Amino acid sequence: MRTYDVVIVGGRPAGASLALRLGAAGMQVLIVDQASFPSRPAVSAAFVLPHTLELLDELQLAEREYAAATPKLRRFNLEFARYFRTELHFDEPIAGRNYCYAIDRAKLDACLWNALARSPTVTAQSATRFAGVELSRPGELHEVRLVHERKDLTVRARAVVGADGRYSPVAHAVAAPVLVNRTDVETSLYYAHWRGVLDYAPGVSDAAHIHASCDGFSFVFMPSADGETMVVAQGRSDRYLAELGTPQEVYNHLLRARPLVQRRLRDATQVSPLSGIKHMGNKFRQAFGPGWVLVGDAYHQKDSLDAQGIYDALLGAKLLAEALIDWQQGQTWQAALTRYESRAWAALKPMFDATMDRVKREIYSVPPPAVARTVLRYVLTHPAYARRFASVVTRRLPPDKLLPPRILLKLAAQGALRHNKHRLLHRNQPSSTDPLSV
């Protein structure tokens, strides 16, 4: 029976990046995944923002490979129903980049999996399912049961890592308690890949397009690999699931019912099956116990509104790798993993809270038209807001510093002044036919 320092269940960003870091430290690692690569996960309409690219650099992944034939997105065009539009972008480069990608997860995950071959101490085995674990006393070897190509396989390991997603079989097997669970702001999300989607505006093909319809739903167009565009329809779960029809019929109806969304799909064709999730979880599980530890979505998951999922997976894996290396070098399991849990909580919980607040504010709440046309417009179209928001989503600015009261009042006042000045300068010109013009 083969023996390893660590068995990692799950070979996508969290698990594969963890294995790369542990392999670089010389640890004996077995990593398994029930999928074969290249393949997309069941659900992932993923932005990879500049701070995520920075972590991929640390793993020595080639951007030209995982982002092959994928356009660099240099701006986000936000539409707030028919009230106003604004542009967000990355003014300050991170790791030399002021762009992001709507990544093809099949390419990214295959690059991570293939990189495992670099390490002689890492064994990567695809098409292998986790079937259970027998945990021994601390300091002893645990037996991990696997199924590889319909054949039972048992290995021993000093530690077992669940990097196996939001429905983690490892978390279930060890009965990992759920410590935080926000069900009051659940959303449902469905998406598909399309061809022939019209540019957001003439000559503007390097932009993601976010349409918040202020009625419990939000829509995102993400130019992705090989000429395809991911089109996402997200909404509060109670309203999404109250729609009549199959998921595909509901998705089609939601797109057609909003002219500012439908206009881009006029000549487009859906080229992939619909993917999605009925209830997007917002939770933290207990991070570790005797001989086991969780990372990525198995440990922590939240709404995708702020596009932090892959970054959180890679960051959590980095923090866990440091803890497991300390353990390998003589620190006690309890001390090393307590430090991991503490650092992961400090890194992830503030953004979790901010995302929950944003879902409640932007999807679950309907702003009065007068507020949307004035205060919201004045603040969200202010260039300083765009800079601060970009700093928050790239984790350069703590989320609670986005709009403290002093900044909010300042931007609202300056925004009102800018708006009224614009109106005065253009009062004698013909009115625009664009309902979203400033």
C-alpha positions in Angstrom: 0.0 0.0 0.0 1.5 3.3 -1.1 2.2 6.0 1.6 2.2 9.8 1.1 2.6 12.8 3.2 -0.6 14.3 1.8 -3.5 13.1 -0.3 -5.3 16.0 -2.1 -8.8 15.3 -3.3 -9.6 17.7 -6.1 -7.3 18.8 -8.9 -8.6 22.2 -10.0 -7.2 25.6 -8.9 -7.2 25.0 -5.2 -5.9 21.4 -5.2 -3.5 21.7 -8.1 -1.9 24.9 -6.9 -1.5 23.4 -3.4 0.2 20.3 -4.9 2.6 22.5 -6.9 3.6 24.3 -3.8 4.0 21.2 -1.7 5.9 19.4 -4.4 8.3 22.4 -4.7 9.0 21.8 -0.9 9.7 18.1 -1.6 6.6 16.6 0.1 5.3 13.3 -1.2 1.8 14.1 -2.6 -0.9 12.2 -4.3 -3.5 14.4 -6.0 -6.7 12.9 -7.5 -9.6 14.2 -9.4 -12.7 12.4 -10.7 -12.5 14.3 -14.0 -10.0 14.0 -16.9 -8.2 17.1 -18.2 -8.8 19.3 -20.2 -12.3 19.7 -19.0 -14.5 22.5 -17.6 -16.0 22.1 -14.1 -19.7 21.8 -13.9 -20.2 25.5 -13.1 -17.7 28.3 -13.6 -18.2 31.5 -15.5 -15.0 32.9 -14.3 -13.2 36.3 -14.4 -9.5 36.1 -13.7 -8.6 39.6 -12.4 -5.0 41.0 -12.2 -4.4 39.9 -8.6 -5.3 36.4 -9.7 -2.8 36.5 -12.6 -0.2 37.5 -10.0 -0.7 34.3 -8.1 -0.6 32.3 -11.3 2.8 33.9 -12.0 4.0 32.5 -8.7 3.1 29.0 -9.9 5.1 29.7 -13.2 2.1 29.1 -15.4 2.4 30.5 -18.9 -0.2 33.1 -19.6 0.1 32.5 -23.3 -1.2 28.9 -22.7 -4.0 29.3 -20.2 -5.2 32.5 -21.9 -4.7 31.3 -25.5 -7.1 33.0 -27.9 -8.7 34.8 -25.0 -9.2 38.6 -25.3 -7.7 40.9 -22.7 -10.6 42.8 -21.0 -9.5 46.3 -20.1 -12.8 47.7 -18.9 -16.1 46.9 -17.3 -19.2 48.7 -18.6 -21.8 48.8 -15.9 -25.4 49.7 -16.8 -27.7 50.4 -13.9 -31.1 49.6 -15.4 -32.1 52.5 -17.6 -30.8 55.1 -15.1 -27.2 55.5 -16.1 -24.0 53.7 -17.3 -20.4 54.0 -16.2 -17.0 52.5 -17.0 -14.7 50.7 -14.5 -11.1 49.8 -15.3 -7.8 49.1 -13.7 -5.8 52.3 -13.6 -3.0 50.9 -11.5 -1.3 47.8 -13.0 -0.9 44.8 -10.8 2.0 42.5 -11.7 2.4 44.7 -14.9 -1.3 44.1 -16.0 -4.2 46.4 -16.2 -6.5 43.8 -17.8 -8.3 40.6 -16.9 -9.8 37.6 -18.7 -13.0 35.7 -18.8 -11.0 32.6 -18.8 -11.8 29.2 -20.4 -11.6 27.0 -17.3 -10.7 24.0 -19.4 -7.5 25.7 -20.5 -6.6 27.1 -17.1 -7.3 23.8 -15.2 -5.4 21.8 -17.8 -2.4 24.1 -17.4 -2.4 23.6 -13.7 -2.8 19.9 -13.9 -0.1 19.5 -16.6 2.3 21.6 -14.4 2.2 18.9 -11.8 4.5 16.8 -13.9 7.3 19.2 -13.0 7.6 17.7 -9.5 9.0 14.3 -9.0 7.4 14.0 -5.6 3.8 14.7 -6.9 1.7 11.9 -8.3 -1.3 13.1 -10.2 -4.1 10.7 -11.0 -7.2 11.7 -12.9 -10.4 9.7 -13.4 -10.2 8.9 -9.7 -13.0 9.2 -7.2 -12.7 9.7 -3.5 -14.7 6.9 -1.7 -13.9 7.6 2.0 -11.3 7.9 4.7 -10.5 6.0 7.9 -8.9 8.6 10.2 -6.4 7.3 12.8 -5.1 8.9 15.9 -2.9 12.1 15.5 0.5 11.2 14.2 -0.6 7.9 12.6 -1.4 7.2 9.0 -4.9 7.5 7.7 -6.3 5.2 5.0 -7.9 6.9 2.0 -10.2 4.9 -0.2 -10.3 5.7 -3.9 -11.9 4.3 -7.0 -9.8 4.5 -10.2 -11.3 3.3 -13.4 -13.8 1.2 -11.5 -11.0 -0.4 -9.4 -10.8 0.1 -5.6 -7.6 1.6 -4.4 -6.5 2.3 -0.9 -3.5 4.5 0.1 -2.1 5.8 3.4 -1.3 9.4 4.1 -0.3 11.6 7.1 -3.0 14.1 6.0 -6.0 14.4 3.7 -7.0 17.6 2.0 -10.4 18.3 0.6 -10.1 20.6 -2.4 -13.1 19.0 -3.9 -15.6 21.9 -4.3 -18.7 23.2 -2.7 -20.3 19.8 -2.3 -17.0 18.3 -1.0 -17.2 14.6 -0.3 -14.2 14.9 2.0 -16.0 17.5 4.1 -19.0 15.2 4.2 -16.9 12.2 5.1 -15.2 13.9 8.1 -18.5 15.7 9.1 -16.9 19.1 8.9 -19.2 21.6 10.7 -20.6 24.6 8.8 -19.7 27.7 10.9 -21.2 30.4 8.8 -24.1 30.0 6.4 -25.9 33.0 4.8 -29.1 31.8 3.2 -30.9 35.2 3.2 -29.2 36.5 0.1 -29.0 33.4 -2.1 -28.8 33.8 -5.8 -29.3 31.5 -8.7 -27.0 31.7 -11.8 -27.2 30.2 -15.3 -24.9 30.9 -18.2 -24.1 29.6 -21.7 -21.5 30.4 -24.4 -22.7 32.3 -27.5 -21.2 33.3 -30.9 -22.1 36.4 -32.8 -22.7 38.6 -29.8 -22.6 42.3 -30.8 -19.9 44.5 -29.3 -21.0 46.6 -26.4 -20.5 49.7 -28.5 -19.0 50.2 -32.0 -15.3 49.4 -31.7 -15.6 48.3 -28.0 -14.7 44.6 -28.0 -12.3 44.6 -25.0 -15.1 45.2 -22.4 -17.1 43.1 -20.0 -20.7 44.3 -19.8 -22.7 44.2 -16.6 -26.4 45.1 -16.7 -28.0 45.4 -13.3 -31.8 45.6 -14.0 -32.8 46.7 -10.5 -35.5 44.1 -10.3 -33.8 41.2 -8.6 -31.6 40.2 -11.6 -28.2 41.0 -13.1 -26.7 40.0 -16.5 -23.1 39.8 -17.6 -21.5 39.5 -21.0 -17.9 38.2 -20.8 -15.9 37.9 -24.1 -14.0 34.6 -23.7 -11.8 32.2 -25.6 -12.0 31.3 -29.2 -14.5 34.0 -30.2 -17.2 33.0 -27.7 -19.0 35.2 -25.2 -20.2 33.9 -21.8 -23.7 35.3 -21.1 -24.7 35.1 -17.5 -28.2 35.6 -16.0 -28.1 35.8 -12.2 -30.9 36.7 -9.8 -32.3 36.3 -6.3 -33.2 32.6 -5.9 -36.8 33.1 -4.9 -37.6 35.1 -8.0 -35.5 33.0 -10.3 -37.1 29.8 -9.2 -40.6 31.3 -9.4 -40.2 31.7 -13.1 -42.1 29.1 -15.1 -40.4 26.7 -17.5 -37.2 24.7 -17.9 -34.0 26.4 -16.9 -33.3 27.0 -20.6 -36.7 28.5 -21.1 -36.4 30.8 -18.1 -32.9 31.9 -19.2 -34.1 32.7 -22.6 -37.1 34.7 -21.2 -34.9 36.7 -18.8 -32.6 37.7 -21.7 -35.4 38.6 -24.0 -37.3 40.6 -21.5 -34.6 43.3 -21.1 -34.0 45.3 -24.3 -30.5 46.5 -23.2 -29.5 42.8 -22.8 -31.4 41.4 -25.8 -29.9 44.0 -28.2 -26.5 42.3 -28.1 -28.0 38.9 -28.8 -30.0 40.0 -31.9 -27.9 38.0 -34.3 -26.2 35.6 -31.8 -26.4 31.9 -31.4 -26.1 29.9 -28.2 -23.3 27.3 -28.8 -23.0 25.5 -25.5 -25.4 23.7 -23.2 -26.8 25.8 -20.3 -24.9 25.5 -17.0 -25.8 26.9 -13.6 -26.6 26.5 -10.0 -30.0 26.9 -8.2 -28.6 28.0 -4.9 -25.2 29.6 -4.7 -23.8 28.8 -1.3 -22.4 31.5 1.0 -20.6 29.6 3.8 -17.5 28.8 5.8 -16.9 25.2 7.1 -14.6 24.4 9.9 -11.2 24.5 8.2 -9.5 21.4 9.7 -9.6 18.6 12.2 -7.4 15.7 13.2 -5.7 14.6 10.0 -7.9 16.5 7.6 -8.1 20.0 6.2 -10.3 21.9 3.6 -9.3 24.5 1.0 -11.1 26.3 -1.8 -14.8 25.9 -2.2 -14.7 23.0 0.2 -13.8 25.4 3.0 -15.3 28.7 1.9 -17.7 29.8 -0.9 -19.6 32.9 -1.7 -21.6 34.6 -4.4 -19.8 35.2 -7.6 -20.8 38.8 -7.9 -17.3 40.1 -7.0 -15.5 37.5 -9.2 -13.2 36.4 -6.3 -13.6 32.6 -6.5 -10.4 31.6 -8.3 -8.3 34.1 -6.4 -9.7 32.8 -3.1 -8.9 29.2 -4.1 -5.3 30.1 -5.1 -4.8 32.3 -2.0 -6.2 29.7 0.3 -4.0 27.0 -1.2 -0.9 29.3 -0.7 -1.7 29.8 3.0 -2.4 26.1 3.4 0.9 25.1 1.7 2.8 27.3 4.1 1.1 25.6 7.1 1.6 22.1 5.8 5.3 22.8 5.1 5.6 24.1 8.7 4.0 20.9 9.9 6.3 18.7 7.8 9.2 20.5 9.3 8.2 19.7 12.9 5.4 22.1 14.0 2.5 20.3 15.6 -0.6 19.7 13.4 -2.8 21.8 15.7 -0.4 24.8 15.7 0.2 24.8 12.0 -3.4 24.3 10.9 -4.7 26.8 13.5 -2.5 29.4 11.9 -3.8 28.4 8.5 -7.4 28.8 9.6 -6.7 32.1 11.3 -4.9 33.6 8.2 -7.5 32.3 5.8 -10.4 33.7 7.9 -8.6 37.1 8.0 -8.0 37.1 4.3 -11.4 35.8 3.2 -14.1 37.0 5.7 -14.0 40.7 5.0 -14.6 40.2 1.3 -17.3 37.6 2.2 -19.1 40.2 4.2 -18.7 42.9 1.5 -20.0 40.6 -1.2 -23.0 39.7 1.0 -23.7 43.4 1.4 -23.4 44.0 -2.3 -25.7 41.2 -3.2 -28.3 42.5 -0.8 -27.8 46.1 -2.1 -27.7 45.4 -5.8 -29.8 42.3 -6.3 -32.1 42.0 -3.3 -32.9 45.7 -3.0 -34.7 47.9 -5.5 -33.6 51.6 -5.3 -36.2 54.3 -5.6 -36.0 55.9 -9.0 -35.2 59.3 -7.5 -32.2 57.8 -5.6 -31.0 55.9 -8.7 -31.1 59.0 -10.8 -29.3 61.2 -8.3 -27.2 59.8 -5.4 -26.4 56.5 -7.0 -25.6 58.1 -10.3 -23.4 60.8 -8.8 -21.4 58.3 -6.8 -21.0 55.3 -9.1 -20.1 57.4 -12.2 -17.4 59.3 -10.3 -13.9 58.4 -11.5 -12.7 58.1 -7.9 -15.3 55.4 -7.2 -14.1 53.5 -10.2 -10.5 53.6 -8.8 -11.6 52.6 -5.3 -13.8 49.8 -6.5 -11.0 48.4 -8.7 -8.7 48.5 -5.6 -11.3 46.6 -3.5 -11.9 43.8 -6.0 -8.2 43.3 -6.5 -7.7 43.2 -2.7 -5.5 46.3 -2.6 -8.1 48.2 -0.5 -10.0 46.7 2.4 -13.7 46.3 1.5 -14.8 48.5 4.4 -12.8 51.3 3.0 -14.6 51.5 -0.3 -17.1 54.2 0.7 -16.7 55.4 4.3 -19.2 58.1 5.1 -16.8 61.0 4.5 -15.8 59.6 1.0 -19.5 58.9 0.1 -20.6 62.4 0.9 -17.6 63.8 -1.0 -18.3 61.8 -4.1 -22.0 62.5 -4.0 -21.4 66.2 -3.8 -18.7 66.3 -6.5 -20.8 64.0 -8.7 -23.9 66.3 -8.4 -21.7 69.2 -9.3 -20.3 67.4 -12.4 -23.7 66.3 -13.5 -25.3 69.8 -13.2 -22.4 71.4 -14.9 -22.7 69.0 -17.8 -26.4 69.8 -18.1 -25.7 73.5 -18.1 -23.1 73.1 -20.8 -25.4 71.1 -23.0 -28.8 72.7 -22.3 -29.0 74.3 -25.7 -28.1 71.1 -27.6 -30.6 68.6 -28.9 -31.3 66.0 -26.2 -29.7 62.6 -26.6 -31.8 59.6 -27.6 -29.6 57.4 -25.5 -31.6 56.7 -22.2 -28.3 56.2 -20.4 -26.4 59.3 -21.5 -25.0 61.5 -18.8 
